[in-house]
Amino acid sequence: MNHYTLADLKPGVTESFTVTVTEEMMDKFYAITGDNSPIQMDADYAAGRGYPGRVVYGMLGASFLSTLAGVYLPGEHCLLHGMELKFAKPIFIGDTLTITGVVDEVNETFGEITIKAAIVNQHGKKVTRAVVKAGVAK
């Protein structure tokens, strides 16, 4: 876990990590949310819609942005204030995702940073874009 404080951060500071999406993650997300949409639950249904397999919950993919902020950038001194998300392409079970965040702005008055984030799959395709606002201890 990183320990950035507001004083440590400036535009351009970058952190990233990689994770592979598993069927177990999908099962746990379903258990928590109760979202049983057939495109996430039924491979045949997803195939009928033109996808190679079950589509991963968009918010499961986006949840890795919480990990980005709470563990990597800024890490332990973070409190999420907000996120704007764009789901650019679907994620599939077995995809390996690289989640990267770059500090875009530091607002010392409000103790907040703006992070431009992206989630990219193993094929180099951007699957999610985000702007993350996070409060950071001074």
Backbone as CSV, one residue per row, in Angstrom:
resi,resn,N_x,N_y,N_z,CA_x,CA_y,CA_z,C_x,C_y,C_z
1,MET,0.853,-1.188,0.000,0.000,0.000,0.000,0.886,1.235,0.000
2,ASN,0.514,2.198,-0.840,1.253,3.454,-0.889,0.735,4.423,0.167
3,HIS,1.554,5.423,0.473,1.271,6.346,1.572,1.388,7.806,1.144
4,TYR,1.024,8.114,-0.102,1.126,9.490,-0.574,0.261,10.411,0.288
5,THR,0.818,11.581,0.606,0.031,12.670,1.198,-0.150,13.727,0.114
6,LEU,-0.963,14.719,0.393,-1.197,15.777,-0.583,0.120,16.449,-0.987
7,ALA,1.009,16.639,-0.023,2.292,17.289,-0.302,3.168,16.469,-1.248
8,ASP,2.962,15.161,-1.294,3.765,14.281,-2.149,3.313,14.279,-3.602
9,LEU,2.116,14.770,-3.854,1.501,14.586,-5.166,1.588,15.827,-6.032
10,LYS,1.831,15.584,-7.311,1.845,16.642,-8.308,1.376,16.025,-9.623
11,PRO,0.921,16.854,-10.558,0.503,16.309,-11.841,1.599,15.441,-12.463
12,GLY,1.162,14.306,-12.990,2.092,13.387,-13.637,2.454,12.173,-12.805
13,VAL,2.224,12.224,-11.475,2.506,11.045,-10.652,1.598,9.915,-11.140
14,THR,2.192,8.759,-11.400,1.482,7.646,-12.023,1.683,6.363,-11.228
15,GLU,0.617,5.577,-11.122,0.680,4.253,-10.505,-0.188,3.310,-11.324
16,SER,0.167,2.024,-11.324,-0.656,1.036,-12.010,-0.485,-0.331,-11.373
17,PHE,-1.444,-1.216,-11.668,-1.374,-2.601,-11.236,-2.162,-3.444,-12.228
18,THR,-1.988,-4.756,-12.131,-2.624,-5.678,-13.063,-3.420,-6.717,-12.285
19,VAL,-4.561,-7.122,-12.857,-5.422,-8.139,-12.256,-6.082,-8.945,-13.379
20,THR,-6.289,-10.231,-13.136,-7.017,-11.079,-14.077,-8.401,-11.351,-13.509
21,VAL,-9.427,-11.113,-14.328,-10.807,-11.304,-13.904,-11.136,-12.795,-13.954
22,THR,-11.689,-13.310,-12.849,-12.008,-14.728,-12.749,-13.511,-14.958,-12.627
23,GLU,-13.912,-16.189,-12.873,-15.313,-16.560,-12.691,-15.709,-16.411,-11.220
24,GLU,-14.779,-16.687,-10.312,-15.052,-16.521,-8.876,-15.384,-15.060,-8.546
25,MET,-14.670,-14.113,-9.154,-14.979,-12.693,-8.950,-16.406,-12.398,-9.399
26,MET,-16.781,-12.951,-10.556,-18.144,-12.746,-11.074,-19.175,-13.308,-10.094
27,ASP,-18.914,-14.513,-9.578,-19.833,-15.137,-8.628,-19.985,-14.300,-7.361
28,LYS,-18.873,-13.774,-6.864,-18.917,-12.961,-5.649,-19.648,-11.637,-5.897
29,PHE,-19.418,-11.046,-7.058,-20.104,-9.795,-7.386,-21.613,-10.035,-7.438
30,TYR,-22.015,-11.141,-8.068,-23.433,-11.487,-8.115,-23.987,-11.691,-6.704
31,ALA,-23.240,-12.399,-5.858,-23.703,-12.655,-4.489,-23.908,-11.356,-3.718
32,ILE,-23.076,-10.371,-3.972,-23.181,-9.086,-3.271,-24.318,-8.239,-3.844
33,THR,-24.423,-8.183,-5.170,-25.341,-7.237,-5.797,-26.699,-7.826,-6.171
34,GLY,-26.746,-9.119,-6.432,-27.978,-9.738,-6.907,-28.277,-9.445,-8.370
35,ASP,-27.325,-8.845,-9.081,-27.512,-8.523,-10.498,-27.419,-9.818,-11.311
36,ASN,-28.554,-10.308,-11.791,-28.563,-11.567,-12.535,-28.877,-11.367,-14.022
37,SER,-28.431,-10.260,-14.568,-28.615,-9.985,-15.991,-28.060,-11.162,-16.805
38,PRO,-28.816,-11.641,-17.799,-28.363,-12.820,-18.538,-27.057,-12.626,-19.302
39,ILE,-26.734,-11.406,-19.667,-25.480,-11.202,-20.403,-24.262,-11.478,-19.513
40,GLN,-24.439,-11.357,-18.190,-23.373,-11.681,-17.242,-23.463,-13.119,-16.730
41,MET,-24.660,-13.682,-16.741,-24.887,-14.989,-16.105,-24.909,-16.169,-17.072
42,ASP,-25.236,-15.926,-18.338,-25.531,-17.010,-19.270,-24.663,-16.879,-20.527
43,ALA,-23.687,-17.789,-20.671,-22.765,-17.746,-21.810,-23.505,-17.889,-23.135
44,ASP,-24.547,-18.710,-23.178,-25.304,-18.882,-24.426,-26.027,-17.595,-24.806
45,TYR,-26.609,-16.940,-23.820,-27.274,-15.665,-24.081,-26.257,-14.651,-24.607
46,ALA,-25.096,-14.562,-23.946,-24.050,-13.618,-24.377,-23.601,-13.934,-25.801
47,ALA,-23.454,-15.227,-26.109,-23.053,-15.625,-27.463,-24.115,-15.204,-28.477
48,GLY,-25.369,-15.333,-28.100,-26.456,-14.906,-28.974,-26.451,-13.412,-29.245
49,ARG,-25.829,-12.654,-28.363,-25.692,-11.200,-28.537,-24.392,-10.846,-29.261
50,GLY,-23.600,-11.889,-29.637,-22.381,-11.652,-30.410,-21.105,-11.577,-29.597
51,TYR,-21.165,-11.944,-28.323,-19.978,-11.894,-27.466,-19.358,-13.284,-27.334
52,PRO,-18.055,-13.355,-27.111,-17.385,-14.657,-27.024,-17.634,-15.399,-25.706
53,GLY,-18.262,-14.762,-24.763,-18.555,-15.376,-23.468,-19.308,-14.385,-22.612
54,ARG,-19.501,-14.770,-21.355,-20.189,-13.882,-20.420,-19.462,-12.548,-20.338
55,VAL,-20.233,-11.485,-20.325,-19.661,-10.140,-20.187,-19.510,-9.842,-18.696
56,VAL,-18.339,-9.367,-18.326,-18.067,-9.022,-16.928,-18.872,-7.776,-16.561
57,TYR,-19.406,-7.768,-15.352,-20.130,-6.601,-14.852,-19.253,-5.356,-15.018
58,GLY,-19.832,-4.304,-15.608,-19.083,-3.060,-15.761,-18.588,-2.523,-14.426
59,MET,-19.441,-2.631,-13.410,-19.051,-2.110,-12.098,-18.020,-2.995,-11.401
60,LEU,-17.927,-4.266,-11.775,-16.843,-5.100,-11.251,-15.522,-4.568,-11.793
61,GLY,-15.478,-4.309,-13.094,-14.273,-3.716,-13.667,-13.958,-2.368,-13.037
62,ALA,-14.988,-1.537,-12.884,-14.792,-0.210,-12.303,-14.370,-0.276,-10.843
63,SER,-14.710,-1.362,-10.157,-14.327,-1.476,-8.744,-12.812,-1.479,-8.563
64,PHE,-12.091,-1.853,-9.607,-10.632,-1.820,-9.515,-10.107,-0.383,-9.434
65,LEU,-10.930,0.575,-9.814,-10.542,1.979,-9.635,-10.529,2.354,-8.159
66,SER,-11.374,1.705,-7.367,-11.328,1.892,-5.918,-10.002,1.376,-5.368
67,THR,-9.568,0.230,-5.879,-8.265,-0.313,-5.484,-7.142,0.631,-5.890
68,LEU,-7.243,1.165,-7.103,-6.232,2.123,-7.565,-6.089,3.259,-6.562
69,ALA,-7.226,3.870,-6.191,-7.190,5.028,-5.290,-6.829,4.641,-3.863
70,GLY,-7.417,3.576,-3.357,-7.252,3.228,-1.950,-5.968,2.505,-1.605
71,VAL,-5.313,1.934,-2.621,-4.087,1.173,-2.364,-2.870,1.813,-3.036
72,TYR,-3.052,2.324,-4.258,-1.901,2.769,-5.048,-1.752,4.279,-5.167
73,LEU,-2.831,4.991,-5.487,-2.720,6.423,-5.767,-3.955,7.157,-5.272
74,PRO,-3.926,7.724,-4.087,-2.777,7.969,-3.233,-2.475,6.849,-2.228
75,GLY,-3.419,5.927,-2.031,-3.174,4.858,-1.066,-3.899,5.110,0.234
76,GLU,-3.223,4.824,1.341,-3.891,4.806,2.646,-4.530,6.124,3.072
77,HIS,-4.101,7.237,2.528,-4.628,8.542,2.952,-5.772,9.027,2.053
78,CYS,-6.421,8.113,1.339,-7.442,8.447,0.347,-8.857,8.299,0.896
79,LEU,-9.716,9.208,0.473,-11.156,9.059,0.632,-11.778,9.461,-0.699
80,LEU,-12.414,8.507,-1.375,-13.009,8.802,-2.678,-14.101,9.851,-2.543
81,HIS,-14.071,10.827,-3.440,-15.102,11.860,-3.485,-16.053,11.632,-4.655
82,GLY,-15.567,11.046,-5.740,-16.431,10.819,-6.886,-15.691,10.211,-8.048
83,MET,-16.491,9.685,-9.003,-15.935,9.094,-10.224,-16.866,9.369,-11.385
84,GLU,-16.277,9.610,-12.533,-17.006,9.640,-13.798,-16.437,8.505,-14.630
85,LEU,-17.329,7.653,-15.149,-16.893,6.455,-15.856,-17.402,6.425,-17.287
86,LYS,-16.606,5.825,-18.152,-17.018,5.523,-19.517,-16.601,4.083,-19.803
87,PHE,-17.593,3.229,-20.048,-17.320,1.838,-20.388,-17.141,1.759,-21.902
88,ALA,-15.896,1.692,-22.349,-15.583,1.791,-23.771,-15.735,0.470,-24.512
89,LYS,-15.370,-0.636,-23.854,-15.447,-1.968,-24.458,-15.765,-2.966,-23.351
90,PRO,-16.386,-4.096,-23.710,-16.691,-5.089,-22.676,-15.439,-5.812,-22.183
91,ILE,-15.549,-6.291,-20.963,-14.516,-7.111,-20.317,-15.079,-8.523,-20.255
92,PHE,-14.198,-9.527,-20.381,-14.613,-10.918,-20.340,-13.835,-11.678,-19.271
93,ILE,-14.437,-12.743,-18.770,-13.766,-13.600,-17.797,-12.458,-14.075,-18.416
94,GLY,-11.375,-14.005,-17.641,-10.048,-14.376,-18.126,-9.235,-13.201,-18.632
95,ASP,-9.864,-12.045,-18.843,-9.107,-10.870,-19.280,-8.148,-10.430,-18.182
96,THR,-6.961,-10.047,-18.601,-5.989,-9.457,-17.691,-6.014,-7.955,-17.920
97,LEU,-6.311,-7.231,-16.861,-6.506,-5.788,-16.927,-5.355,-5.058,-16.265
98,THR,-4.915,-3.990,-16.887,-3.952,-3.082,-16.267,-4.695,-1.795,-15.961
99,ILE,-4.680,-1.440,-14.688,-5.379,-0.255,-14.210,-4.318,0.805,-13.928
100,THR,-4.414,1.948,-14.588,-3.409,2.999,-14.459,-4.087,4.316,-14.111
101,GLY,-3.482,5.038,-13.184,-3.957,6.358,-12.826,-2.821,7.359,-12.881
102,VAL,-3.142,8.555,-13.350,-2.179,9.654,-13.435,-2.805,10.865,-12.754
103,VAL,-2.076,11.459,-11.812,-2.568,12.673,-11.171,-2.630,13.764,-12.230
104,ASP,-3.823,14.339,-12.383,-4.034,15.391,-13.365,-4.034,16.766,-12.709
105,GLU,-4.540,16.827,-11.471,-4.663,18.104,-10.779,-4.570,17.879,-9.277
106,VAL,-3.960,18.831,-8.590,-3.896,18.826,-7.128,-4.530,20.127,-6.647
107,ASN,-5.562,20.002,-5.834,-6.258,21.167,-5.296,-5.959,21.226,-3.798
108,GLU,-4.982,22.051,-3.440,-4.563,22.139,-2.037,-5.639,22.784,-1.167
109,THR,-6.423,23.691,-1.722,-7.482,24.352,-0.960,-8.483,23.343,-0.418
110,PHE,-8.882,22.393,-1.265,-9.886,21.403,-0.874,-9.277,20.066,-0.468
111,GLY,-7.950,19.954,-0.537,-7.304,18.693,-0.176,-7.732,17.551,-1.080
112,GLU,-7.831,17.845,-2.376,-8.375,16.869,-3.320,-7.478,16.766,-4.546
113,ILE,-7.383,15.554,-5.080,-6.680,15.355,-6.343,-7.661,14.836,-7.389
114,THR,-7.331,15.106,-8.648,-8.056,14.543,-9.771,-7.117,13.574,-10.470
115,ILE,-7.597,12.349,-10.655,-6.815,11.300,-11.306,-7.500,10.947,-12.615
116,LYS,-6.748,10.945,-13.699,-7.249,10.398,-14.958,-6.827,8.935,-14.978
117,ALA,-7.805,8.063,-15.119,-7.532,6.635,-15.025,-8.005,5.909,-16.269
118,ALA,-7.366,4.770,-16.538,-7.758,3.915,-17.651,-7.572,2.465,-17.250
119,ILE,-8.458,1.634,-17.755,-8.330,0.185,-17.619,-8.152,-0.367,-19.020
120,VAL,-7.051,-1.089,-19.223,-6.679,-1.613,-20.534,-6.585,-3.130,-20.432
121,ASN,-7.123,-3.845,-21.436,-7.043,-5.310,-21.401,-5.722,-5.812,-21.977
122,GLN,-5.564,-7.129,-21.979,-4.308,-7.751,-22.421,-4.037,-7.535,-23.909
123,HIS,-5.023,-7.071,-24.661,-4.845,-6.787,-26.083,-4.513,-5.315,-26.329
124,GLY,-4.323,-4.566,-25.237,-4.011,-3.145,-25.365,-5.227,-2.281,-25.648
125,LYS,-6.433,-2.843,-25.501,-7.669,-2.099,-25.752,-8.149,-1.444,-24.463
126,LYS,-8.447,-0.150,-24.543,-8.972,0.578,-23.394,-10.416,0.155,-23.192
127,VAL,-10.713,-0.455,-22.033,-12.069,-0.928,-21.764,-12.854,0.048,-20.890
128,THR,-12.160,0.819,-20.061,-12.819,1.788,-19.183,-11.941,3.017,-19.038
129,ARG,-12.589,4.185,-19.091,-11.910,5.454,-18.802,-12.604,6.064,-17.601
130,ALA,-11.840,6.800,-16.797,-12.455,7.404,-15.622,-11.717,8.670,-15.207
131,VAL,-12.478,9.536,-14.561,-11.914,10.661,-13.830,-12.288,10.410,-12.376
132,VAL,-11.274,10.347,-11.533,-11.458,10.010,-10.120,-11.095,11.240,-9.287
133,LYS,-11.985,11.618,-8.383,-11.706,12.698,-7.424,-11.500,12.038,-6.065
134,ALA,-10.401,12.384,-5.428,-10.082,11.772,-4.132,-9.548,12.809,-3.164
135,GLY,-10.078,12.750,-1.947,-9.537,13.543,-0.863,-8.277,12.883,-0.355
136,VAL,-7.280,13.692,-0.007,-6.003,13.161,0.449,-5.583,13.923,1.708
137,ALA,-5.117,13.178,2.712,-4.618,13.819,3.931,-3.396,14.674,3.609
138,LYS,-3.287,15.797,4.339,-2.149,16.706,4.102,-0.890,16.210,4.766
